[in-house]
Amino acid sequence: MKWLLVLSVLLSCTGMSVSSSCTVEMSPSSAVVKFGDPLSANCSSSSNQTASMGWESIFETVGLQKGVSSVLFKVDYVVHWDVGPMCFINLHDGTQCVESLPVTVYKLPDSVSMTQPGQLGPMIEGEKYRMWCDIVNVAPVANVSVHWYKGDQIIYTEKHEGSTPYPDNILSAFDLTAQRGDNGTQFWCEAKLDLLPPVPNMPTVQSKPQEVIVLYSPAFTQPENETLEISDGTKIILDCTATGNPTPVYSWHFPHSVQRTNTKQDESQAILTPSFELPGTYHCTASNTQGTMTKYFTVVEGPRDRTTFAALVGGFTALGVLLLISGVFFVTPEGTFSCNKGSYLKGQPTSSGPV
């Protein structure tokens, strides 16, 4: 810079030497300042041989001050990106100590935006998609890190490199392999400035979240194949419920034609009532634009309740014996059962004795 060149010329003309072991102390030792904010720093010397002190910068020059042990540098507004103020101390023996103050001037991005995945249409499970995060007018780019989020979880971080102190644009890319678990999830990106010394409560700038739509083939919520037993008087539910995007469409195949007319073909469950509990192999299909899955149900005869059956048979036998004893029923010569009502056989005259 021009002022440094002037300083060098002065040093060469006056014969001063720059000490390699300066006794200069900076407070702070380095500075981080937002573009447009004020900046101040103090330069002091611990040497008792100090003749004069001063500051040089592109903002202003703090003129040479004699008989002091410290000198303050202060500007109301930092409006340059490459600041680098320098403090110099002249000693009585003609030695000059020079120390620069490291200053980082930063600027938050004007905006952070993420390209909408929906612009390419819904994603397909298993396919790879590239997302972009556009960060506009941020400085310095060497201190910017970009964080990619899935919901509230960081899934990728990119650190940028650069040497220029001036504002620039950053474009960060993230490759996503679509999974069914991503469907309905929000993705977003964030730009963060990592500065030393750290700035308390440094804000971050975030993009608007974008919801991802993923298309995937059906998958059954229950095991793919099931075996069920017929129980007396109990209905059987065949559950073909499946998840998928788009929502699956169902179709059923029944081994008995009478059942086909009593079950809706587009539902995820088939209910076999006691009237239609028939053994056999049943199957359903769940399908959408991404694929088709088939599930089989094997319905078998379950063990009958022999105790109940024996009780019913025993009951009917006892009833028959009682009826025979009471004469209510009798067996005709033809081997059929007839009803005896007061010695009168329906359709025939009463017999009073032998003919």
C-alpha positions as CSV (number, residue, x, y, z in Angstrom):
1,M,0.0,0.0,0.0
2,K,1.1,3.6,-0.6
3,W,1.5,4.5,3.1
4,L,3.7,1.4,3.7
5,L,5.8,2.4,0.7
6,V,6.2,5.8,2.2
7,L,7.1,4.4,5.6
8,S,9.8,2.1,4.0
9,V,11.2,5.1,2.1
10,L,11.4,7.1,5.3
11,L,13.1,4.3,7.1
12,S,15.7,3.9,4.3
13,C,16.3,7.6,4.2
14,T,16.7,8.1,7.9
15,G,18.8,5.0,8.4
16,M,16.4,3.5,10.9
17,S,16.3,-0.3,11.4
18,V,13.2,-2.3,12.1
19,S,13.7,-4.5,15.1
20,S,12.9,-8.2,14.9
21,S,12.1,-8.3,18.6
22,C,9.6,-5.6,19.0
23,T,8.3,-4.7,22.5
24,V,4.9,-3.8,21.0
25,E,1.7,-5.1,22.7
26,M,-1.7,-5.0,21.0
27,S,-5.1,-4.9,22.8
28,P,-6.9,-6.7,21.4
29,S,-4.2,-8.9,19.7
30,S,-6.6,-9.4,16.8
31,A,-10.0,-8.0,15.9
32,V,-13.1,-9.1,14.2
33,V,-15.4,-6.4,13.0
34,K,-18.6,-6.2,11.0
35,F,-18.5,-4.1,7.9
36,G,-19.7,-0.6,8.8
37,D,-19.1,-1.0,12.5
38,P,-16.5,0.9,14.6
39,L,-13.1,-0.4,15.4
40,S,-10.6,0.5,18.1
41,A,-7.3,-0.9,19.4
42,N,-4.6,0.1,21.7
43,C,-0.9,-0.2,21.1
44,S,1.6,0.0,24.0
45,S,5.3,-0.4,24.6
46,S,6.9,-1.9,27.6
47,S,10.3,-0.4,26.7
48,N,11.7,2.5,28.7
49,Q,13.6,3.6,25.6
50,T,10.4,4.7,23.7
51,A,10.8,8.0,22.0
52,S,7.6,8.2,20.0
53,M,4.6,6.1,18.9
54,G,2.0,6.2,16.1
55,W,-0.5,4.3,13.9
56,E,-0.7,4.0,10.1
57,S,-3.8,2.7,8.2
58,I,-5.8,3.2,5.1
59,F,-8.4,4.9,7.2
60,E,-6.4,7.5,8.9
61,T,-3.0,8.1,10.5
62,V,-2.5,8.6,14.2
63,G,0.4,11.0,14.1
64,L,3.7,10.5,15.9
65,Q,3.3,11.1,19.6
66,K,6.4,11.7,21.8
67,G,6.8,10.7,25.4
68,V,3.9,8.2,25.5
69,S,3.9,4.5,26.2
70,S,0.6,3.8,24.4
71,V,-1.4,5.1,21.5
72,L,-5.1,4.5,20.6
73,F,-6.3,3.7,17.1
74,K,-10.0,4.3,16.5
75,V,-12.3,4.6,13.5
76,D,-16.1,5.1,13.6
77,Y,-17.0,3.0,10.6
78,V,-15.0,0.2,8.9
79,V,-15.7,0.7,5.2
80,H,-12.8,-1.2,3.7
81,W,-12.2,-4.9,3.6
82,D,-8.4,-5.0,3.8
83,V,-7.7,-2.9,6.9
84,G,-4.4,-4.1,8.5
85,P,-3.5,-1.0,10.7
86,M,0.1,-0.9,11.9
87,C,1.5,0.4,15.1
88,F,5.1,1.6,15.1
89,I,7.4,2.6,18.0
90,N,10.6,4.6,17.6
91,L,13.3,4.0,20.3
92,H,16.0,6.5,21.4
93,D,18.7,4.4,19.7
94,G,17.0,4.8,16.3
95,T,15.4,1.4,16.3
96,Q,11.8,1.2,15.1
97,C,9.4,-1.6,16.1
98,V,6.4,-2.2,13.8
99,E,3.4,-4.5,14.6
100,S,0.3,-5.0,12.5
101,L,-3.1,-5.6,14.0
102,P,-4.9,-8.6,12.3
103,V,-8.4,-7.5,11.5
104,T,-11.1,-9.6,9.9
105,V,-13.9,-7.7,8.4
106,Y,-17.1,-9.8,7.9
107,K,-20.4,-9.5,6.3
108,L,-23.4,-11.8,6.7
109,P,-25.0,-13.1,3.4
110,D,-27.7,-11.1,1.8
111,S,-29.6,-14.3,1.3
112,V,-29.4,-18.1,1.5
113,S,-31.7,-20.1,-0.7
114,M,-32.1,-23.8,-1.7
115,T,-33.2,-25.0,-5.0
116,Q,-36.6,-26.7,-4.7
117,P,-36.3,-30.5,-5.3
118,G,-39.9,-30.3,-6.5
119,Q,-38.8,-28.4,-9.6
120,L,-37.7,-31.8,-11.0
121,G,-40.9,-33.5,-9.9
122,P,-41.3,-36.1,-7.2
123,M,-38.2,-38.2,-6.4
124,I,-38.0,-41.9,-7.1
125,E,-36.7,-44.2,-4.3
126,G,-33.1,-45.2,-4.9
127,E,-32.3,-42.5,-7.4
128,K,-29.7,-39.7,-6.7
129,Y,-30.6,-36.0,-6.8
130,R,-28.4,-32.9,-6.5
131,M,-29.5,-30.0,-4.3
132,W,-28.0,-26.6,-4.4
133,C,-27.6,-23.9,-1.7
134,D,-27.0,-20.4,-3.1
135,I,-25.3,-18.0,-0.6
136,V,-25.2,-14.4,-1.9
137,N,-22.6,-11.7,-1.0
138,V,-20.8,-13.0,2.1
139,A,-17.3,-12.2,3.4
140,P,-14.8,-13.5,4.0
141,V,-15.6,-16.7,2.0
142,A,-12.7,-18.5,3.7
143,N,-14.6,-18.4,7.0
144,V,-17.9,-19.7,5.6
145,S,-19.2,-23.2,6.4
146,V,-22.4,-24.5,4.9
147,H,-24.5,-26.9,6.9
148,W,-27.2,-29.1,5.3
149,Y,-30.1,-30.3,7.4
150,K,-32.6,-33.1,7.2
151,G,-35.2,-31.9,9.7
152,D,-33.2,-30.8,12.7
153,Q,-30.2,-33.0,12.0
154,I,-27.0,-31.9,10.2
155,I,-26.4,-34.4,7.4
156,Y,-23.5,-32.7,5.5
157,T,-21.1,-29.8,6.2
158,E,-19.0,-28.1,3.5
159,K,-16.1,-25.7,4.4
160,H,-15.2,-23.2,1.7
161,E,-11.7,-21.9,0.9
162,G,-10.5,-18.6,-0.4
163,S,-8.0,-15.9,0.3
164,T,-9.9,-12.7,-0.8
165,P,-11.3,-10.6,2.0
166,Y,-14.0,-9.2,-0.3
167,P,-17.6,-10.4,-0.5
168,D,-18.4,-13.2,-2.9
169,N,-21.1,-15.7,-3.8
170,I,-21.0,-19.3,-2.7
171,L,-22.7,-22.3,-4.3
172,S,-22.8,-25.5,-2.3
173,A,-24.0,-28.9,-3.6
174,F,-25.5,-31.9,-1.8
175,D,-26.3,-35.2,-3.4
176,L,-29.3,-37.0,-1.9
177,T,-30.1,-40.7,-2.7
178,A,-33.9,-40.7,-2.2
179,Q,-35.3,-43.2,0.4
180,R,-38.9,-43.8,1.4
181,G,-38.1,-42.5,4.9
182,D,-37.3,-39.1,3.3
183,N,-40.9,-38.7,2.0
184,G,-42.5,-35.7,3.6
185,T,-39.2,-34.6,5.3
186,Q,-37.9,-31.0,5.1
187,F,-34.4,-30.2,3.9
188,W,-32.7,-26.9,4.3
189,C,-29.2,-25.3,4.3
190,E,-27.5,-22.7,6.5
191,A,-24.5,-20.4,6.1
192,K,-22.3,-19.8,9.2
193,L,-19.3,-17.6,9.7
194,D,-16.6,-19.2,11.8
195,L,-14.4,-16.3,13.1
196,L,-11.5,-16.0,15.5
197,P,-11.9,-14.5,17.9
198,P,-15.5,-15.7,17.9
199,V,-18.2,-13.2,17.8
200,P,-20.8,-13.6,20.6
201,N,-24.2,-14.6,19.4
202,M,-23.1,-14.6,15.8
203,P,-26.3,-15.1,13.7
204,T,-26.6,-17.7,11.0
205,V,-28.6,-17.3,7.8
206,Q,-30.9,-20.1,6.7
207,S,-32.7,-21.1,3.6
208,K,-36.4,-21.8,3.5
209,P,-37.1,-25.5,4.2
210,Q,-38.2,-27.6,1.2
211,E,-40.3,-30.7,1.6
212,V,-39.3,-33.7,-0.3
213,I,-41.7,-36.1,-2.1
214,V,-40.5,-39.6,-2.7
215,L,-42.3,-42.2,-4.7
216,Y,-41.8,-45.8,-3.5
217,S,-43.3,-49.3,-4.1
218,P,-45.8,-50.9,-1.7
219,A,-44.6,-52.8,1.4
220,F,-46.8,-54.8,3.7
221,T,-47.2,-53.8,7.3
222,Q,-47.6,-57.4,8.4
223,P,-45.5,-60.5,7.4
224,E,-45.9,-61.3,3.8
225,N,-47.5,-64.7,4.2
226,E,-49.9,-65.9,6.9
227,T,-51.6,-69.1,8.0
228,L,-54.9,-68.8,9.8
229,E,-57.2,-71.5,11.4
230,I,-60.9,-71.6,11.2
231,S,-62.5,-71.4,14.6
232,D,-66.2,-72.1,15.3
233,G,-68.3,-69.0,15.1
234,T,-65.3,-66.6,14.8
235,K,-64.7,-64.3,11.8
236,I,-61.3,-64.3,10.1
237,I,-59.6,-61.1,9.1
238,L,-57.1,-61.2,6.2
239,D,-55.0,-58.1,6.5
240,C,-53.3,-56.9,3.3
241,T,-52.5,-53.3,4.5
242,A,-49.5,-51.9,2.8
243,T,-47.6,-48.6,2.7
244,G,-46.5,-46.9,-0.5
245,N,-46.5,-43.7,-2.4
246,P,-48.8,-43.3,-4.3
247,T,-51.3,-45.0,-2.0
248,P,-51.5,-48.7,-3.0
249,V,-54.6,-50.1,-4.8
250,Y,-55.7,-53.6,-3.7
251,S,-57.2,-56.6,-5.5
252,W,-58.2,-60.0,-4.0
253,H,-58.4,-63.6,-5.3
254,F,-60.6,-66.1,-3.5
255,P,-60.6,-69.9,-4.0
256,H,-64.4,-70.1,-3.7
257,S,-66.6,-68.2,-6.2
258,V,-69.3,-67.6,-3.6
259,Q,-66.9,-65.4,-1.6
260,R,-66.0,-63.2,-4.5
261,T,-69.4,-61.6,-4.6
262,N,-69.3,-60.8,-0.8
263,T,-66.0,-59.0,-0.5
264,K,-65.0,-55.6,-1.9
265,Q,-62.0,-55.9,-4.2
266,D,-60.4,-52.5,-3.5
267,E,-60.1,-52.8,0.3
268,S,-57.0,-53.6,2.3
269,Q,-58.8,-56.2,4.5
270,A,-61.0,-59.2,3.7
271,I,-63.3,-60.5,6.5
272,L,-64.5,-64.1,6.3
273,T,-67.6,-64.4,8.4
274,P,-68.7,-67.8,9.9
275,S,-71.1,-68.3,6.9
276,F,-68.2,-68.0,4.4
277,E,-65.3,-69.6,6.4
278,L,-63.9,-72.0,3.8
279,P,-60.4,-73.4,3.8
280,G,-58.1,-72.6,0.9
281,T,-55.3,-70.3,-0.3
282,Y,-56.3,-66.6,-0.6
283,H,-54.1,-63.9,-2.0
284,C,-54.1,-60.1,-2.5
285,T,-52.0,-57.7,-4.4
286,A,-51.0,-54.1,-3.4
287,S,-49.9,-52.0,-6.4
288,N,-49.0,-48.5,-7.4
289,T,-47.0,-46.8,-10.1
290,Q,-43.7,-48.0,-8.5
291,G,-44.5,-51.7,-8.2
292,T,-46.7,-54.6,-7.1
293,M,-46.5,-56.9,-4.1
294,T,-48.5,-60.1,-3.4
295,K,-49.4,-61.6,-0.1
296,Y,-50.8,-65.1,0.5
297,F,-53.1,-66.4,3.2
298,T,-53.5,-70.1,3.9
299,V,-56.8,-70.8,5.7
300,V,-57.0,-74.3,7.3
301,E,-59.5,-76.2,9.4
302,G,-58.9,-75.7,13.0
303,P,-59.5,-78.4,15.7
304,R,-63.2,-78.8,16.5
305,D,-64.5,-78.5,20.1
306,R,-65.3,-82.2,20.8
307,T,-66.7,-81.5,24.2
308,T,-69.4,-79.3,22.8
309,F,-70.1,-81.8,20.0
310,A,-70.5,-84.7,22.5
311,A,-72.8,-82.6,24.7
312,L,-75.0,-81.9,21.7
313,V,-75.2,-85.5,20.7
314,G,-75.9,-86.6,24.3
315,G,-78.6,-84.1,24.6
316,F,-80.4,-85.2,21.5
317,T,-80.2,-88.9,22.6
318,A,-81.6,-88.2,26.0
319,L,-84.5,-86.2,24.5
320,G,-85.3,-89.1,22.1
321,V,-85.4,-91.6,25.0
322,L,-87.7,-89.4,27.0
323,L,-90.1,-89.0,24.1
324,L,-90.2,-92.8,23.5
325,I,-90.9,-93.4,27.2
326,S,-93.7,-90.9,27.2
327,G,-95.3,-92.3,24.1
328,V,-95.3,-89.1,22.3
329,F,-93.4,-90.7,19.4
330,F,-93.6,-94.3,18.1
331,V,-92.2,-96.1,15.2
332,T,-94.7,-97.3,12.6
333,P,-94.3,-100.6,10.9
334,E,-92.9,-98.8,7.9
335,G,-90.1,-97.6,10.1
336,T,-91.2,-93.9,10.3
337,F,-91.9,-91.8,13.3
338,S,-95.5,-90.9,14.1
339,C,-97.2,-88.9,16.8
340,N,-99.6,-90.6,19.1
341,K,-102.3,-88.3,20.4
342,G,-104.8,-90.0,22.8
343,S,-105.0,-93.4,20.9
344,Y,-105.9,-91.5,17.7
345,L,-103.9,-91.9,14.6
346,K,-104.4,-89.0,12.3
347,G,-106.3,-89.9,9.2
348,Q,-107.5,-93.3,10.6
349,P,-110.5,-94.3,12.8
350,T,-109.9,-95.4,16.4
351,S,-109.7,-99.1,17.0
352,S,-111.8,-100.3,20.0
353,G,-110.7,-103.9,19.8
354,P,-109.8,-106.7,17.6
355,V,-111.7,-106.8,14.3
